[in-house]
Amino acid sequence: MLTNVAALVYDGVAPFELGVLCEAFGIDRREDGVPLLDFGVCGPVVGQVPTSVGFSIGIEHGLERLESADLIGVPAMPRGGVVPDEVLEALRVAHARGARILSVCSGAFTLGAAGLLDGRDCTTHWRYTEELQSRFPAACVVPEVLYVDAGQVVTSAGTAAGLDACLHVWRQEYGAAVAGAVARRMVVPPHRDGGQAQFIARQVVDCQAETLGAVLTWASERLSEPLDVETLARQAHMSSRTFARRFRDETGTTPHSWITAQRLALAEEMLERTSNSVDEIAADTGFGNAATLRHHFTGARGVSPQAYRRQFAC
């Protein structure tokens, strides 16, 4: 169970991406039912650390803070700079003892320098994915996705994708309700799948308009019903081909993937908050039967619905 988080910084750290880790794991949200984590910011030098934007931050902990961390967050760092040897060694030691490591944006280059991306799927900001692959050819770089969970190592793209990755970790450790509470306080979506595209061609239109936003709202209220592309396209008054193309442009994913993600999120909530059977939840979420729900749920979450309920039921 995640109880102790450390954010690792050194000269040139990007303060916004550091703020992502602080906001996600360092705020006391016990009044919202969120566990309080032991959180600290550390670096190879105690004292003032220059950031990437012209001011310094005060660091109170040295690298020994990493020794007790369950999760180590690495914010965006200078891609072209030399990573201090003591930082690389501390990351390797932490990884060897089983600590989980999460990078935001160009923090992936620090992980690559430590050898922690070798043989692993990983990602970074879309502008740097080719550079990451070129500099660390043993890594398996997945371009243009929001984040990649490779088990012990989680890598994410830009700032917003870093929040998505942090919420993903909250969801894995404490369930959808806690992750949702953290997201509500940050006023961000509670869950975006890691495989979603980093950028979209156009912003999703206002849900009051009679275009895609209205269709998304309509579909989210009818998850128990059959919702194929043809049904959604009719609701949008478009051809199936035009609808599928516009959906991808405006959401960064496919209609099927989006519907499945919404159904899984609803199933998580019902597993946590109700005593309904898996068959009942499967019917209420549009999966039809328990076998189909188990297939999708286990594939997406890595555990069966019953195992998830045993861990996270309120």
Protein Blocks (a to p, Z undefined) as FASTA:
>chain_A
ZZbdcddddehiafklmmmmmmmmmpccklnopacdddddddfbecjdddfeopacddfb
dfklmmmpmbdcdddddfkbccdfklmmmmmmmmmnopacddehjlmmmmmmnopmgopa
cdddfklmmmmmmmmmmbccdehiabdcehjaccdddfklmmmmmmmmmmmmnojklmmm
mmmmnopafbdcfkbcfbdfbdcddfkbccfklmmmmmmmmmmpccdfklmmmmnopafk
lmmmmmmmmnopafklmmmmmmmmmmmmmmmmmccdfklmmmmnonopamlmmmmmmmmn
opafklmmmmmoZZ
